[in-house]
Amino acid sequence: MDEERFNMSLRKFLKQVGVTSQREIETVVREGKAGGGKLKVRVVLTAEGTDLNHVVDGEIDLS
């Protein structure tokens, strides 16, 4: 495995996840669909053909 190529590909994927996730959350908040106070969020990471199932739960303060 070419480690440099892997790292670049991984960073590209994570950047895409971060940018698109932020955009989607901002849209929900802007459209008033998030309510008030805190927005509970969850990210589930899976990888096809593996047993990877990583869950990250969090809250975003909307106040």
ABEGO torsion letter per residue (X at the ends): XBAAAAAAAAAAAAAAAAAAAAAAAAAAAAAGAAEBEBBBBBBBBBBBGBABBBBBBBBBBAX
